[in-house]
Amino acid sequence: QDFLPRAALAAGGCCQWLWKAMSLLDGLLAGNAGDLGRILGEHQRQCEAKGDYGEAELARRRLDRMKQQARAKELEVLALQQQSEAHDLQRGMHQQVNDFATDDTKFGRDGLDNMIRQLKTQLAERQSMELQQFASKAVAEKYSAKWPPQVLDMMWRADCLGKQGRYKEAREMQRKVDQAKAAEENRRRQADAAQMSRRRSNFEDRQRSEAAALDMRIAGLLAECSREQHRNQEVLQKRWHNASQNLHFAHSVSARNVAGPMQK
C-alpha cells in the first residue's frame, strides 16, 4: 500500500483504480515469482536426474500451484479491467443519449416550435387584415337605386298628370309611387343583407379552412419530428447493442486465453 495514491485510497477505490493498483503490485512481484518458478523447475529436473522422484513430484506440485495462483491472479486483474471497460462503455452510451436529447431539444424540436409559432402568427395577421378589408369593402359599397319598370311608369304618369294640372290625380299617383319605392327599397335591403350574410359566411368558412389546413400541416410536422427522434434513438440503441456484443466477445476471448492453461 506504500505505492498506492492516498487520494485513491480516500476515494473508496473504483474498479479502474483497483485494476491499476493490482497491475502495479503484480509488476513488482513478477520478478520474484519468475525466479521462484525457475528455481523450482531446475530443482525438479535435478531430482529427476538423481532418481529422487518423490521430491521431483513435490517440486512439480508446487510449480503447478504457483502457475494456478498466477493464472487466478491474472484472471482477477482481467475481470477488473473488463468491468472497468464495460462501465466506460455504458457511461459513454448514456452520455451519447443525453447529448442527443440536448441537441434534439436545442436544434430539432425548438426549431420546429419556432417555425410553428411563425406560421400561426403569419396566418393570424393575414386573416385579420383580410377581415378588415372585407368589412371596409362592405361599408364602402353604396346603394344605387334601380327602379323596376312598373315604378318608372308610375313616376312618368305622376309627372304627366302634374303637368296637365290634374293635381289630385297626380298626388294619388305620387302616393302610389312612394309606396312602391318604399317596398322596392325594403326588398332591396333584405336582398343585400342576405347576400352580405352569404358572403361573410363564405369568407369565414374560407378562413376556417385555412386554419384547419395549417393545423393538419403542423400535425404532420410534429409526427415527422417524432418519427425522426424514434429513428435516431433506434440507431443509438443498435450502436450500443453492437458495441456491447463486441466488448463481451472480446472479454470472453481474453478470459479463455488466460484460463486455458489452467484448464489444461
Buried (B, 14 or more C-beta within 10 A) or exposed (E): EEEBEEEBEEEEEBBBBBBBBBEEBBEEEEEEBEEEBEEBEEBBEEBBEEEEEEBBEBBBEBBEEBBEEBBEBBBBBBBBBBBBBBEEBEEEBEEEBEEBBEEBEEEBBEEBEEEBEEBBEEBEEEBEEBBEEBEEEEEEEEEEEEBEEEBEEBBEBBBEBBEEEEEEBBEEBBEBBEEBBEEBEEEBEEEEEEEEEEEBEEBEEEBEEBBEEBEEEBEEBBEEBEEEBEEBBEEBEEEBEEBBEEBEEEBEEBBEEBBEEBEE
